[in-house]
Amino acid sequence: MPERPFIIATRGSALALAQANAVFDQCRKAFPKLRFELKIITTKGDKLQTAANSRKKTPLPKGLFTKELEVALLRHHADLAVHSLKDLPTELPAGLKLGAVCKRADWRDVLIYRDAAHLKKIAAAAMLTDWSPGQSERRGMNPKSGVKDLPAGWNIATGSPRRKAQLLALRPDIHVVEIRGNVPTRLQRLDERADIDALILAAAGFERLHFEIKPDGRLVGDAVPDGLLAIPLTREEMLPCVGQGAIGIETRALDERVDALCVRLNHYNTFQAVTAERAFLNAMGGGCLAPVAALAETIGEQIHLRAVSYQVTPTRRTELKGHVKEAQTLGELAAAQLKP
C-alpha cells in the first residue's frame, strides 16, 4: 500500500490559499516522491468576520482564525497547518508547535488611497444625473504621497490597534476608522465609499496575491479596482506586527514523520527573527491585539530587534542586538525594557 499523503490544512480565503499553495509547491519540490494534499477548513473567525463585516466592532481575536486548524492537527485529520504567522498566537495548545517558518516576504505596511487625477477624470465624464444633493465626494491624493501628506481630518481605515497607534502618533489630526474583510473586499470599499479616504494593508499580502505597486505608484492586479495608488511605509513610520510577512507551519509536537519535512521547509534566519519577535509579544502579555510592534532582522550572526509599545504614555521604544542563537532571550529582554 502507498504511504498516506501529508495533509496541509488552510483557511479558504484567497490569501490563505496562496500561502498554502506556496507551501504545497515547496513540499513537492523538496520531496518529489511523497504525496501532499490541501484541506480547506473554515474557522470561527471566518464566519464571524463575514457576519460582522458591515458593523463597526472591536477587532476579532486572531486565535479565532486558527483553532479549527489546530483541532484538525490534534485529531490527525491534518499534518501541517499553514498560517500567516502574524495570526498565530504566541501560546499554542498543548501538543502543538511552530514546526517551520518559510522565508519572510516584505514585512512592510502599505498606505493605499485613491488617485486624485483618476477621480477628476471620472467626474468629468459623469452625467449630472449621477449626482444627488448631499452626496459625499470621494477624495484622493497625488502619486507617491505618504502619511505626512495626508490632509487633516481624513479617515484612514485599519482593523489593527498597532497600526492605529502608530498612525495617530505620526498624524494626530487624522481619524482612524475600523474595517474588516479580506484584502480584495477592503480595496473595493476604499474604491466605493466616500467615508474611507485611505487604508493600511500588509505588503506581503499584495505579493502573494500577485498585486504590484508600479514605479509610478499605481496598484495593479486581479481584484484591484482602477485608480488606486499605494506607497510602502518605512520602519521609521510604522513597525510591523510580530511575524508579519512570514508564513508559519504549525505541527504536532511529537511527529517525527512531519519533523523530517520541516527541516527542509524551515528558513533558519527567518525562524530566529520571528522567535525574537514572538518572545517579545508573549512577554508583553498583551496578545495579538496589543498596541505593540516589533521587527527583528538577521545580519550575519546577529539579530537586530526594534520594538515599540503604546500601552503606556509616553510611548516606549527599544533597539537591541544579540547573537542569532539568543533570539528568545533578546525578545524577552526587549519586553522587560518596555513593560509598564
MIRO-551863 format. One record per residue (C-alpha): x negated, y negated, z; residue in one letter. Coordinates in nm, 2 decimals. Example, Ala and Ser with C-alpha at 12.3 -4.5 7.8 and 13.67 -1.06 7.14 Angstrom:
BEGIN
     c1     c2     c3 rodo
  -1.23   0.45   0.78    A
  -1.37   0.11   0.71    S
This chain:
BEGIN
     c1     c2     c3 rodo
   0.00   0.00   0.00    M
  -0.13  -0.35  -0.08    P
  -0.22  -0.57   0.21    E
   0.07  -0.80   0.31    R
   0.04  -1.17   0.19    P
  -0.06  -1.46   0.41    F
   0.25  -1.67   0.46    I
   0.19  -2.05   0.46    I
   0.47  -2.24   0.64    A
   0.55  -2.60   0.54    T
   0.83  -2.86   0.56    R
   1.01  -2.92   0.24    G
   0.95  -3.29   0.18    S
   0.76  -3.39  -0.14    A
   0.46  -3.49   0.07    L
   0.46  -3.18   0.28    A
   0.49  -2.96  -0.03    L
   0.20  -3.15  -0.19    A
  -0.02  -3.08   0.11    Q
   0.09  -2.72   0.14    A
   0.02  -2.66  -0.23    N
  -0.33  -2.81  -0.18    A
  -0.40  -2.56   0.10    V
  -0.25  -2.28  -0.11    F
  -0.48  -2.37  -0.40    D
  -0.78  -2.39  -0.17    Q
  -0.69  -2.04  -0.03    C
  -0.65  -1.89  -0.38    R
  -0.99  -2.04  -0.49    K
  -1.17  -1.92  -0.18    A
  -1.00  -1.58  -0.16    F
  -0.90  -1.48  -0.52    P
  -0.83  -1.11  -0.42    K
  -0.59  -1.20  -0.14    L
  -0.22  -1.29  -0.18    R
  -0.06  -1.61  -0.04    F
   0.30  -1.73  -0.03    E
   0.46  -2.06   0.07    L
   0.75  -2.05   0.31    K
   0.96  -2.37   0.34    I
   1.11  -2.44   0.68    I
   1.35  -2.73   0.77    T
   1.27  -2.88   1.11    T
   1.49  -3.05   1.36    K
   1.31  -3.38   1.28    G
   1.40  -3.35   0.91    D
   1.77  -3.31   1.00    K
   1.78  -3.59   1.25    L
   1.59  -3.82   1.01    Q
   1.83  -3.75   0.73    T
   2.13  -3.82   0.96    A
   1.98  -4.14   1.11    A
   1.82  -4.30   0.80    N
   2.08  -4.58   0.79    S
   2.07  -4.65   1.16    R
   1.81  -4.86   1.35    K
   1.69  -4.64   1.62    K
   1.37  -4.57   1.80    T
   1.12  -4.36   1.61    P
   1.16  -3.98   1.63    L
   0.90  -3.79   1.84    P
   0.67  -3.63   1.59    K
   0.68  -3.29   1.77    G
   1.03  -3.26   1.62    L
   0.87  -3.21   1.28    F
   0.65  -2.92   1.39    T
   0.85  -2.70   1.63    K
   1.02  -2.47   1.38    E
   0.69  -2.41   1.20    L
   0.53  -2.32   1.53    E
   0.82  -2.08   1.62    V
   0.76  -1.91   1.28    A
   0.39  -1.86   1.37    L
   0.46  -1.72   1.72    L
   0.72  -1.48   1.57    R
   0.47  -1.37   1.30    H
   0.71  -1.50   1.03    H
   0.42  -1.72   0.91    A
   0.04  -1.70   0.94    D
  -0.06  -2.06   0.88    L
   0.14  -2.38   0.92    A
   0.04  -2.69   0.72    V
   0.09  -3.03   0.88    H
   0.00  -3.39   0.83    S
  -0.24  -3.39   1.12    L
  -0.10  -3.72   1.25    K
   0.23  -3.54   1.30    D
   0.08  -3.26   1.51    L
   0.10  -3.32   1.89    P
  -0.23  -3.30   2.07    T
  -0.09  -3.04   2.31    E
   0.01  -2.72   2.12    L
   0.23  -2.44   2.25    P
   0.06  -2.15   2.43    A
  -0.07  -1.90   2.18    G
  -0.14  -2.16   1.90    L
  -0.44  -2.36   1.80    K
  -0.57  -2.60   1.54    L
  -0.74  -2.34   1.32    G
  -0.88  -2.57   1.05    A
  -0.87  -2.92   0.91    V
  -0.91  -3.00   0.54    C
  -1.15  -3.27   0.42    K
  -1.00  -3.61   0.51    R
  -0.84  -3.82   0.24    A
  -0.82  -4.20   0.25    D
  -0.74  -4.29   0.62    W
  -0.63  -4.65   0.55    R
  -0.29  -4.80   0.57    D
  -0.14  -4.99   0.27    V
   0.07  -5.31   0.26    L
   0.34  -5.28  -0.02    I
   0.55  -5.57  -0.14    Y
   0.74  -5.69  -0.45    R
   0.57  -5.87  -0.73    D
   0.69  -6.23  -0.74    A
   0.63  -6.26  -1.12    A
   0.84  -5.94  -1.17    H
   1.13  -6.08  -0.97    L
   1.12  -6.41  -1.17    K
   1.14  -6.21  -1.49    K
   1.44  -6.01  -1.37    I
   1.61  -6.33  -1.25    A
   1.56  -6.50  -1.59    A
   1.71  -6.20  -1.77    A
   2.01  -6.15  -1.53    A
   2.36  -6.26  -1.62    M
   2.52  -6.52  -1.39    L
   2.79  -6.27  -1.32    T
   2.53  -6.05  -1.14    D
   2.50  -6.31  -0.86    W
   2.76  -6.37  -0.59    S
   2.77  -6.67  -0.34    P
   2.58  -6.59  -0.02    G
   2.38  -6.31  -0.18    Q
   2.02  -6.30  -0.04    S
   1.73  -6.31  -0.29    E
   1.46  -6.06  -0.28    R
   1.12  -6.22  -0.22    R
   0.77  -6.13  -0.35    G
   0.41  -6.23  -0.35    M
   0.12  -6.25  -0.59    N
  -0.11  -5.96  -0.66    P
  -0.40  -5.90  -0.41    K
  -0.21  -6.07  -0.13    S
  -0.28  -5.93   0.22    G
  -0.15  -5.96   0.57    V
  -0.30  -6.31   0.61    K
  -0.09  -6.42   0.31    D
   0.25  -6.31   0.44    L
   0.49  -6.60   0.46    P
   0.61  -6.68   0.81    A
   0.93  -6.51   0.90    G
   0.90  -6.23   0.66    W
   1.04  -5.88   0.75    N
   0.78  -5.61   0.74    I
   0.92  -5.25   0.77    A
   0.75  -4.97   0.96    T
   0.85  -4.68   1.19    G
   0.52  -4.69   1.38    S
   0.47  -4.86   1.72    P
   0.10  -4.86   1.63    R
   0.14  -5.05   1.31    R
   0.39  -5.29   1.47    K
   0.15  -5.38   1.75    A
  -0.14  -5.44   1.51    Q
   0.07  -5.64   1.26    L
   0.21  -5.87   1.53    L
  -0.14  -5.92   1.68    A
  -0.25  -6.04   1.33    L
   0.07  -6.23   1.25    R
   0.29  -6.31   1.54    P
   0.50  -6.53   1.31    D
   0.65  -6.23   1.11    I
   0.92  -5.99   1.20    H
   0.88  -5.61   1.22    V
   1.18  -5.40   1.13    V
   1.25  -5.03   1.17    E
   1.25  -4.80   0.87    I
   1.28  -4.42   0.83    R
   1.28  -4.17   0.54    G
   1.02  -4.02   0.32    N
   0.78  -4.22   0.10    V
   1.00  -4.25  -0.21    P
   1.30  -4.34   0.00    T
   1.11  -4.62   0.17    R
   0.98  -4.76  -0.16    L
   1.33  -4.76  -0.30    Q
   1.46  -4.95  -0.01    R
   1.19  -5.21  -0.05    L
   1.28  -5.25  -0.41    D
   1.65  -5.29  -0.35    E
   1.70  -5.45  -0.01    R
   1.65  -5.83   0.05    A
   1.63  -5.78   0.43    D
   1.29  -5.60   0.38    I
   1.01  -5.80   0.23    D
   0.72  -5.55   0.26    A
   0.63  -5.22   0.43    L
   0.33  -5.03   0.56    I
   0.25  -4.67   0.45    L
  -0.05  -4.44   0.46    A
  -0.29  -4.44   0.16    A
  -0.33  -4.06   0.19    A
   0.04  -4.00   0.11    G
   0.00  -4.20  -0.21    F
  -0.30  -3.99  -0.31    E
  -0.12  -3.66  -0.25    R
   0.19  -3.78  -0.44    L
  -0.03  -3.89  -0.73    H
   0.06  -4.26  -0.68    F
  -0.21  -4.50  -0.78    E
  -0.30  -4.86  -0.70    I
  -0.42  -5.01  -1.02    K
  -0.71  -5.27  -1.03    P
  -0.45  -5.55  -1.07    D
  -0.26  -5.44  -0.76    G
   0.03  -5.26  -0.93    R
   0.16  -4.94  -0.75    L
   0.24  -4.68  -1.01    V
   0.36  -4.32  -1.01    G
   0.66  -4.10  -1.03    D
   0.94  -4.22  -0.80    A
   0.77  -4.57  -0.77    V
   1.01  -4.85  -0.86    P
   0.89  -5.10  -1.11    D
   0.74  -5.43  -0.98    G
   0.58  -5.31  -0.66    L
   0.23  -5.42  -0.56    L
   0.00  -5.28  -0.29    A
  -0.32  -5.35  -0.11    I
  -0.52  -5.13   0.13    P
  -0.58  -5.27   0.48    L
  -0.93  -5.28   0.63    T
  -1.03  -5.12   0.96    R
  -1.06  -5.47   1.10    E
  -0.70  -5.54   1.01    E
  -0.55  -5.20   1.11    M
  -0.70  -4.89   1.27    L
  -0.51  -4.57   1.16    P
  -0.31  -4.33   1.36    C
  -0.50  -4.04   1.51    V
  -0.56  -3.78   1.24    G
  -0.43  -4.00   0.96    Q
  -0.54  -3.88   0.62    G
  -0.62  -3.52   0.74    A
  -0.43  -3.20   0.68    I
  -0.42  -2.97   0.98    G
  -0.37  -2.60   0.96    I
  -0.21  -2.45   1.28    E
  -0.26  -2.08   1.35    T
  -0.22  -1.82   1.62    R
  -0.49  -1.84   1.89    A
  -0.58  -1.47   1.86    L
  -0.56  -1.37   1.50    D
  -0.89  -1.25   1.35    E
  -0.74  -1.20   1.01    R
  -0.64  -1.57   0.98    V
  -0.95  -1.69   1.16    D
  -1.16  -1.55   0.88    A
  -0.97  -1.77   0.63    L
  -1.00  -2.08   0.85    C
  -1.38  -2.05   0.85    V
  -1.37  -2.12   0.47    R
  -1.09  -2.37   0.48    L
  -1.23  -2.59   0.75    N
  -1.42  -2.91   0.68    H
  -1.66  -2.94   0.98    Y
  -1.72  -3.32   0.98    N
  -1.35  -3.39   0.95    T
  -1.27  -3.14   1.22    F
  -1.52  -3.30   1.46    Q
  -1.40  -3.65   1.38    A
  -1.03  -3.57   1.44    V
  -1.13  -3.38   1.76    T
  -1.27  -3.70   1.90    A
  -0.95  -3.89   1.80    E
  -0.71  -3.63   1.94    R
  -0.91  -3.61   2.26    A
  -0.88  -3.99   2.29    F
  -0.50  -3.98   2.23    L
  -0.45  -3.69   2.47    N
  -0.64  -3.85   2.74    A
  -0.45  -4.18   2.69    M
  -0.14  -3.98   2.79    G
   0.10  -4.17   2.56    G
   0.16  -3.92   2.29    G
   0.20  -3.99   1.92    C
   0.43  -4.28   1.97    L
   0.20  -4.48   2.19    A
   0.07  -4.81   2.06    P
  -0.29  -4.69   2.03    V
  -0.51  -4.63   1.73    A
  -0.84  -4.46   1.66    A
  -1.08  -4.38   1.38    L
  -1.38  -4.15   1.41    A
  -1.63  -4.13   1.12    E
  -1.93  -3.90   1.09    T
  -2.26  -4.05   0.98    I
  -2.53  -3.79   0.97    G
  -2.52  -3.61   1.30    E
  -2.34  -3.89   1.48    Q
  -1.97  -3.98   1.53    I
  -1.88  -4.35   1.53    H
  -1.55  -4.38   1.72    L
  -1.34  -4.70   1.72    R
  -1.03  -4.72   1.93    A
  -0.77  -4.98   2.04    V
  -0.49  -4.98   2.29    S
  -0.19  -5.22   2.30    Y
  -0.05  -5.05   2.61    Q
  -0.16  -5.34   2.83    V
  -0.22  -5.71   2.78    T
  -0.48  -5.83   2.68    P
  -0.55  -5.57   2.41    T
  -0.84  -5.34   2.49    R
  -1.09  -5.21   2.23    R
  -1.40  -5.00   2.23    T
  -1.66  -4.86   1.99    E
  -1.87  -4.56   2.09    L
  -2.13  -4.34   1.92    K
  -2.23  -3.98   2.01    G
  -2.36  -3.66   1.86    H
  -2.12  -3.48   1.63    V
  -2.11  -3.18   1.87    K
  -1.99  -3.41   2.15    E
  -1.66  -3.51   1.98    A
  -1.43  -3.41   2.27    Q
  -1.64  -3.59   2.53    T
  -1.66  -3.90   2.31    L
  -1.28  -3.92   2.27    G
  -1.22  -3.88   2.65    E
  -1.48  -4.14   2.73    L
  -1.31  -4.39   2.49    A
  -0.98  -4.33   2.67    A
  -1.14  -4.38   3.01    A
  -1.25  -4.72   2.90    Q
  -0.91  -4.82   2.76    L
  -0.66  -4.67   3.00    K
  -0.47  -4.92   3.22    P
